Amino acid sequence: MTDILLQNRPHDGVLLLTLNRPAKRNALNMELVLALDAALIEADEDDTVRCVVVTGDERAFSAGADIHDQHVHGAGVALSETRLAAWKRIGAFPKPIIAAVNGYVLGGGSELMMMMDMAIAGRSARIGQPEIKLGIFPGDGGTQRLPRLIGEKNALRMILSGDFVTAEDAWRMGLVSEVVDDDATVSTALDLAQRIAAHSPQAARLAKSTIKAGLDLPLEQGLELEHRNIRPLFGTSSQQENMAKFVARKDD
């Protein structure tokens, strides 16, 4: 792992990944995107990893794509097959993943946060899609994920104005899961990750995939998917042990 992305194991089952380009406010250049992709591929293959937290620093989760690279190299950087494939894999990471964000969460940084299952935001966080100010618009999923998360009108306002929103505004719109004091952002995310990691990884993985797939289905088909996906969990050692403990407590 290069030092552009720091890796730590603060709790059993929990992997903490820290974007580490502080001089660039953690701008997402090709190297950082590929490093994050590689780390998540490794985490997916590692059975000891049950939940991942991704964070930046107190000044910025990520201020977005590396504009210097895009200015010099144009669309070839942002739309290269290598980068787009890595970005798609990051978005499809199958285990629970949480963003812990402080400071600037802009452009591609906001789009990266949107790909995570949950987001814990510090009160200082300022979230936005300012691409319109550069004569472009969000190209890493912002035009598609943002309306699904906060509604069409809120998304259009953010994207067409380029204005930032506060952490509290983002919470009210449903863009982040929780707002906490800045110095508690990472610890809150890690506590949540620890609770998630304590449960059945098979159940967590299937619950996540069922929710994600069901969002694009009519309700009846989503319910059929739910029933189909829960069936394999009955009879697993985790299910039998946990249900037996629950029944034993009720019988006491």
Buried (B, 14 or more C-beta within 10 A) or exposed (E): EEEBBBBEEEBEBBBBBBBBBEEBBBBBBBBBBBBBBBBBBEBBEEEEBBBBBBBBBBEBBBBBBBBEBBEEEEEEBBEEEEBBEBBEBBBEBBBBBBBBBBBBBBBBBBBBBBBBBBBBBBBBBBBBBBBBEBEEEBBBBBBEBBBBBBEEEBBEEBBEEBBBBBBEBBBBBEBBBBBBEBEBBBBBBBBBBBEBBEBBBBBBBBBBBBEEBBEEEEEEEBEEBBEEBBEEBEEEEEBEEBEEEEEEEEEE
